[in-house]
Amino acid sequence: MTHPTVPPPASRRTWLGLVVLTLPVILVSMDFSVLYLAMPTIARALHPSATQELWILDVYGFLIAGLLITMGNLGDRIGRRAILLTGAGVFGLASVTAAFAPSAGLLIAARALMGVGGATLMPASLSLIANMFPRDAERARAIGIWTAGFAGGAALGPVIGGLLLHHFWWGVVFLINVPVLALLFVAAPFVLPEFRVRAAHPFDLLGVALSLLGLLPLVYAVKDAAAEGISVRSTLLAGFGAVLLAAFLMQQRRARAPLVNLRLFASATFSACIAIALVGMMAQGGMAYLTNVFLQSVQRYDVLSAALAGLPMAVTIAAFSIGASRIAARIGVRRALAYSLLLAAAGNLGILSLDVTSDLWIFLVLTAVTGIGYGIQFALVTDVVIGSVPPEHSGAASGISETSFELGTAMGLALLGSLATAVFRSRGDGRFADSLGETLDRAGDLGPAGEQLALAAREAFVTGMHAAAAVGGVALILLSAVVAYVMRDRV
């Protein structure tokens, strides 16, 4: 009787390789958040139009969301370390270009190129983890550390950006990428293995075209609806994207080497994890945006103080991402995911207790509790998705997972942000502008009457935030029940 070969434990060199793999992930997540802080300074320096400002902010996320699946598959074929270093080179070159961009147009182009490079980094790093850590327990812990790095980068981006912008010009928020990427280039050949799949069929170029033509308009439509409200343009774009995504799915069923293995979705566990990524990031992304406005415009903290107030949540996400595998080993993956969704829901629903004069410590406790739930679920979702496929297909699987996270964030900003805005406007009786910021600017010109208008606007925004928090919390509770049911056959 033969026994299956047990992989040897990961070496010290392998764990050092994991540290190297977290470097580009931290940069990618930082560049999502740091630009919101730098945008006012950039606007004063480059004088972009309102449309150009939106593109400076959004084109990076558009390209990442649209290219993740493609780049994950490409890395499987040409080599995961090779595409990681290629993407890092593109990301670094684009970062330097962005830092010294003399015009808004060139900055938009540089941000788009950063998105192309960033789209290679996340699936390549995740799929390399699958190669480096064949043992389930070690892979789960490694993915927890990877997730913690991503969460830490998103939280530290505004803090580091605020400190740098206090002393230097706006381009420094892009130049900080360069030394980190230099370290990656020096260390990667020594601590990261190479892995590629010997493909029997040509690359699915038609699938690439259909996925891009479907995802990019859909993501743009969702973000446009979040910024401008639902319009004919956003509706048409969403419809166009949905039609092409449907065509993409039909084409994938017939493709000999599809970008997305649709048979994976026959697994209830796999499908449940993708749903957790979508709904979890929808709730987290929407509330992160709204609570940041709450701290700055309602409670009137400055930008750096608001960024620091986000650290407790980042710490709990990071800590419980790393510890998620141990929690799952103790109570089971099913219970860990279901309970983590309930914890995130509790934190979201706790937002209902906040008002214009609430003490900051209440916000810090609520977001820290929420971070526990998100840390567990995001690490476990990634581990289950990567562990559900053979190592040769982990790049493609990680692309699906990361695309779900990106779409969830976009949906949160659009759906929950639009809901909060609609409630805000409905309580203004025509007195409010389209946003809280514009209303407060108008109130500042009205003298004593403006103080009453500003207070009413702040209270209306809190009511809108409450509505979004309630929807997000209820969605997480319902998903927890669904996960507990569909994964009932799994420990």
Disulfide bonds with the S-S distance in Angstrom:
none
